[in-house]
Amino acid sequence: MTPVDVVLAAGDAWTLLGPDGETRQLKPRERLSRPAMVVMSFPGAVLGELRFEGKPTFARAMVERHVRMEGWIEGPSHVVIHRNRRLPDGAQVLYTAVPLAAWQDGMEWASRQSDHCMIVLPGQLLAAGAGGRVLRHGRHLMAFVDSPRGLVYEDVFASGDGHDDLTAAATRLGRQLVDHPMLRSGEVTLDWLPLSRSGVDQESDLVDAMQQEEALSVELLPGTFVGGRSDAPFDGLAEQLNAQPAMNLANPVPQRLAWLAEKRAPMAMALIAVLALGLLAGGWQARQVAAETQGELTTRQAEIDGLREAIGNGSAPPDWVRLESVAGFVQQLVPGSLYAPVPVVEQIRAAVPEGVSIHRITLEDVRGDYRLRVDGRASESGQSGTISRFVAALNEAGWEARSLDPAGTSRGSFSYRLIAREDRT
């Protein structure tokens, strides 16, 4: 993405900080020629902290009511919540409240620019610190701490632009933080971010002045020297602005999405390039696998052709000797196939005449041979005739019936061993 300008807008004081080291004053709401990140302090805006009873979802309504009751903003306002903390008895927020007319004018000006013009509130930069942060915007020094006991916001104004005035203001801000009820126990760590391009020595002096209080640890945020020269102004603001998520920008959602899309474009192009290289590598590997597979198929086809030729010549390959064991197993099954249950039962049932009942049919193994045993009983009237007809019917069905000792003890009981004629031994 093209390097963007940074614009500091506070009332009638507008300053442009170009990526090439350019620093110049702008007219208020001047038309910009390049994409820009604008740190805007809206006229009449209030940055503060509020603790209230109720649900955090009611924060905006509570803030708007609070600033109206205090007389800070008359009429409707636009409220932005930078940090929201749930408490046992309610909630606490860090907020910026802007008169609605001023907010609409600022958004309308940003939408008229020829390129991206993204609005960032000082309160959002203040809340972006990990634990605590100090912002210096000219003579205005603001501090925010997200402590375990609650949110803390303090600010001071220097009496002038001179070094001594700023140093005194930094010392006073440090004392206010140390004396705050929520920060009286434990060390407080803050980072320092100037909303300007300034000499690193000047900012370091202000940091040292603030951390004269033993409970404070303040560190100047890392940044760069404009143009890479150590004697040039120090700039850490641009890096902090570029790190802001799109959701933290004040612009309407469509403008934020357009900004995010262009910001991520180089990353997306790099990802596409990586995917393209991956596809090329994958295609080369696929061709290698295909070539190897084709070679294996050619070898297998040659083997199949050789087997076909051997079969046509009547010569079996050596591996076919393995089929002998399969043939032996099949030969063992052939005798048993004569005694398959379903056809055997059907044949015996068809041979049974009226007056004969079959009690049991069993398949026995007699010295390694299969044999059927049939146990039954004939009615008392015409026993010999009915049994004779039964044996004759079995003979016609291909069975030889050999008489056995009856399994039953009642009159008319009989038992026969049936031997299939094809299995007669």
Phi, psi and omega in degrees: 000145180298136177304140186254156172280153172249128180242127175258115184241116178220102182065237179267359181262107179240127182233132178257130175245103182281155180293342180267010180099357180293135174224121180208159180275143178245157170285146178305130179060033176292146180288132182264146182260349182225164177299146187213151168252121186249116172273104190249122169262100185295145176300131178078005182288151179237123175252126183195187181234141182220132173250134183212161175269136181131182182281148178300335180294343180267011189301313184298317179296321180293321179293315180300318178295320183295311183292331178287318180294326179284349180081013181284324179227126176263135180087189184291154180221159174256125186249131175243126179264119181269326180212135185231123182238124176279135180239161180303325183253014180158233182205166178219139185224152165256127191222163165232126176248129184237134173308134189302320181297318179294321179297314181295321178297317180295317179293323180293321177296317180296323182288340181276351184289150184286341179227183181303134176222097187259133184261129176237130177274143177305324179298328179289320175295323180295319182280351183282350178293149183297313180237312179208154182210148173243130173250135171244114178245090185067239180271355183265121178248125182237141180227139177225136178227128173263089186268162178301335183266351179152181180271138182235129175228129177221149176211156177218158174243130175288149182285345179200181181268356183288164182299318181294321179296316180293322179296318179296321179294320179296321178295318181295321179296319178298320180293322179297321179293316181296326181277354182292136183304328183278351185239014185286341179242128177096160181276144180248127180251129180226153168251157187244125181232113175276133175273064182186176167254118185221168176290139182296330179294319180297313181294323179296323178296320180292321177298315180296322180295323182288322184268024168296333174289128186297332184279356183252138173234111186242135182227132178291128181298141178295143179208200181230157173270131183302129180075003179078008181262133182291343179266002180272165178302148181271135185226107174249357186288317184301320180295320179293322179292318180295335181277353182291128174296153181300329182291342180272355179280153185274349184294161173300159186303315180302321179292322178295320180294319178296320178297314181297320181298317180287326180294324181271358183303313179300321179296319180295319179296320178296320179295319178298319179297318179297317179297321180297316178298321178297320179294321178297315179296319179296322178295319178297316180295321179297321178296322178297315180297319180297320179296317179296318180297319179297322178297318178296319179297320179297318179297315180296322180296322178296320178296318180297317179299322178296319178296318179299319180295320179295319179295320179296329179275357179082012179252126181273139176296154181304326183295341183287350177300333180299339182289346181298320179295323178295320179297320178297320179295320179295321179297327177291331181280336186301311180301320181294336182294338177292340185248031177301133191301313188296308180294326180297313181297320179297319180294317181293319180297321180291334182275346184285121178275174177294136181099357179241132176238137180262125180268324187202141173233122182232149176257119184247152176255105182255102180051046176087357179248146178280137176217147177260143174237131181240124177245134181201193181207139177256149179294159186294328180276119177070044183297310185295322181292316182292321180293321179297317179297323179296315180294321180296320179295324178295320178299318179295330180279359177100019181243139172260122183261119177250127185291140177234167174298130182301139177285331180267161181253350182283160181296134179091000180289148179212159175216136179227147169258125182258129180238125177292138183299327180289345183245018185289126179233000000 
